[in-house]
Amino acid sequence: MNNYSWLVRREFWENRAIWIVPAVIGAALTLAALFGRVDIAELTSPEQNRVVGGMVLFAFGVAFFVVMNIYSTWYLLDCLYADRKDRSVLFWKSLPISDTATVLAKLFTGLIAIPLVYFVAADISTLLMAFIVSVRARSTFGGALWQPDLWLQLQALWLYLIVTMAIWYLPFAGWLVLVSAWAKRAVMLWSVLPPLALYLLERWFFGTHVTGTALRDRALGYIPTAFQDITDRTAWVTTVIDRDTITTPGSIWRLLDPLGFFSNPATWLGLVVGVVFILGAIQLRLRRTDL
Amino acid sequence: MPALIEARDLTKKYGKHTALDHANFAVETGRIVGLIGPNGAGKTSALRAILGLTSYEGQLKVLDREPFTHRAALMNDACFIADVAVLPAWLRVDQAIDFVAGVHPRFRRDRAHALLAKTQITGKRRMRELSKGMKTQVHLALTMAIDAKLLVLDEPTLGLDILARRSFYDALVNDYMDETRTILITTHQVEEVENLLTDVIFIDRGRIVLDCSLEDIATRYAAVAVTEDRVATARAEKPFYERRTLGKTVLYFEKPDVDKLRDLGDLSTPSVSDLFVAKLSAGAA
């Protein structure tokens, strides 16, 4: 365990963007709150408060979440390749740390540690923003941001996303570290080419779409698997603010579907595929010391 | 007591190329062994196999472990410096010390600090800001601060100036080396290390050409420098290699009849570098 904490710490030393990028986003959003327009709407009912407050807080989180996913993807693709590229793999291997621990620590960093950094950064900058807006705004808008129940719901949503996405997308993450452990150059290209080639070959020679369907189901299947049926109208609430009609979830709790997620065979099948890729990455890390 | 490193029929192939071809050798505790061979002889392959960095065929035991399957455990007792500067560019000196101290049970932080105090290098410097020689010094300080049973050095002084080289080898022999430690070292600067080695292993084209201690060299090998008129007589004693120098011919003998040779000319024990040239040239002929 001690080794793992040092391994993760080393990833933070090496990839300073892990905390610099969310810090920059947080600073930009805080500046926007300081100097931007804050009197957005005059809110007259608790219902309107809830909807507008929730949307603003959610949008803040989304900004972090989108960037985080792009960065994590790049990180997983680069992490093992970088060690071979700068030849430091020989230094790391001169220490009593197994290659399994190294690969797992990098996966943990990409799937859990980096998302948590963004999660904390999002919380800090959202608090700052809410504070600044409540001081600056003359309208009722500032008050709409201070709703403990909304905060709690969003915290739960982000943590649920982090955990379930790490599990659901493990085949993709495993594939990325496998490519990272294998490729001699152009990791980006190698991450895309084999699945693309498989898809095309399958289409030309057999006229089937197994690869394409599997990839599409995995890429798009997350929301239907991890969340309740989002077309169920009873879970949504429609509110009118000024002349806009806005539809939002009545409550986050009604949308999350952990039971459905963990009882879905596709979740576990994906986990198995992910583990196979990860085992492959470990074997490659064991054997490859050069580009 | 079993040997610290024991290789039997150690073979490493890269596709059709055979880097190590049924190599047999052993390294005993407390020795300073030079693994010496020309470029492409299989030195690096041998070291990588010993350090668990590559798979191999044949038998290999290092500190009673199979290196490839137990590299992490082996690195508790063994440490190495590879042939090129491999400390990552982003790493700061103090981070390097913290990290190794964190993961290595035998790392002695005070010793690393003491070694670095002798240099111009400060803790906040990143590797990318250091010269090649300074990077090597950091790496050496990190490695020599580990109480390891086996230290493997692959061209350790590459990029160091002559002063730094000399002080490195002095530190290695005087401060680091004791009877519990073993050092395996490769270098193409044979002259630089031959005074500190206790054993040599010559390797050529994947095969072990010689594996013996320096004391054994004195009893097993002899060189005789003879004048032209005695060359024919000397050749009758079956030298394995001969070389012409200033007006004389030096003939090299294995298991020599010392009494006969003494009468022919100047008898001496060949230096490691001379023996290396003799052995390899003879093998190539």
HADDOCK unambig.tbl for C-alpha pairs under 7 A between the chains (distance, minus, plus):
assign (segid A and resid 3 and name CA) (segid B and resid 103 and name CA) 5.60 0.50 0.50
assign (segid A and resid 6 and name CA) (segid B and resid 99 and name CA) 6.50 0.50 0.50
assign (segid A and resid 6 and name CA) (segid B and resid 102 and name CA) 6.70 0.50 0.50
assign (segid A and resid 14 and name CA) (segid B and resid 90 and name CA) 6.07 0.50 0.50
assign (segid A and resid 86 and name CA) (segid B and resid 88 and name CA) 6.38 0.50 0.50
assign (segid A and resid 87 and name CA) (segid B and resid 86 and name CA) 5.33 0.50 0.50
assign (segid A and resid 88 and name CA) (segid B and resid 86 and name CA) 4.54 0.50 0.50
assign (segid A and resid 88 and name CA) (segid B and resid 87 and name CA) 5.35 0.50 0.50
assign (segid A and resid 88 and name CA) (segid B and resid 88 and name CA) 5.22 0.50 0.50
assign (segid A and resid 90 and name CA) (segid B and resid 82 and name CA) 6.74 0.50 0.50
assign (segid A and resid 90 and name CA) (segid B and resid 86 and name CA) 6.57 0.50 0.50
assign (segid A and resid 91 and name CA) (segid B and resid 86 and name CA) 6.01 0.50 0.50
assign (segid A and resid 91 and name CA) (segid B and resid 87 and name CA) 6.23 0.50 0.50
assign (segid A and resid 94 and name CA) (segid B and resid 75 and name CA) 6.26 0.50 0.50
assign (segid A and resid 94 and name CA) (segid B and resid 79 and name CA) 5.79 0.50 0.50
assign (segid A and resid 94 and name CA) (segid B and resid 80 and name CA) 5.95 0.50 0.50
assign (segid A and resid 95 and name CA) (segid B and resid 72 and name CA) 6.97 0.50 0.50
assign (segid A and resid 95 and name CA) (segid B and resid 75 and name CA) 5.59 0.50 0.50
assign (segid A and resid 95 and name CA) (segid B and resid 104 and name CA) 6.84 0.50 0.50
assign (segid A and resid 96 and name CA) (segid B and resid 72 and name CA) 4.23 0.50 0.50
assign (segid A and resid 96 and name CA) (segid B and resid 73 and name CA) 5.92 0.50 0.50
assign (segid A and resid 96 and name CA) (segid B and resid 75 and name CA) 4.58 0.50 0.50
assign (segid A and resid 96 and name CA) (segid B and resid 76 and name CA) 5.40 0.50 0.50
assign (segid A and resid 96 and name CA) (segid B and resid 104 and name CA) 6.47 0.50 0.50
assign (segid A and resid 97 and name CA) (segid B and resid 72 and name CA) 5.00 0.50 0.50
assign (segid A and resid 98 and name CA) (segid B and resid 72 and name CA) 4.85 0.50 0.50
assign (segid A and resid 287 and name CA) (segid B and resid 53 and name CA) 6.69 0.50 0.50
assign (segid A and resid 287 and name CA) (segid B and resid 54 and name CA) 5.71 0.50 0.50
